[in-house]
């Protein structure tokens, strides 16, 4: 996995968890992903900061990818609220 991909993966999962209030990875899986990212990526990377609940802290690319992944899993998003179908 490329550095950019690893950082993006962390951000997608942070957005899903902190902003949308759900998850697609278990706590253990996410912790492993974040630990790997923090051990590889430079200190300037956002993975070294804590997750944010602020919708505007995430790029449109992250929001779109997160939405796409949730829809693949059968989630419906309505006004930032998530309903499982």
Long-range contacts (C-beta under 8 A, 24 or more apart in sequence): 3-40, 3-41, 3-45, 6-33, 6-36, 6-37, 6-40, 6-41, 6-47, 7-37, 7-41, 7-45, 7-46, 7-47, 8-61, 8-62, 8-65, 9-33, 9-37, 10-34, 10-37, 10-46, 10-47, 11-46, 11-47, 11-58, 11-59, 11-62, 12-62, 12-65, 12-66, 12-69, 14-51, 14-52, 14-58, 15-58, 15-62, 15-63, 15-66, 16-66, 16-69, 16-70, 17-51, 18-51, 18-52, 18-53, 19-52, 19-53, 19-54, 19-55, 19-58, 19-80, 20-66, 20-70, 20-77, 20-80, 20-82, 21-82, 22-70, 22-75, 22-82, 24-69, 24-70, 24-73, 55-80
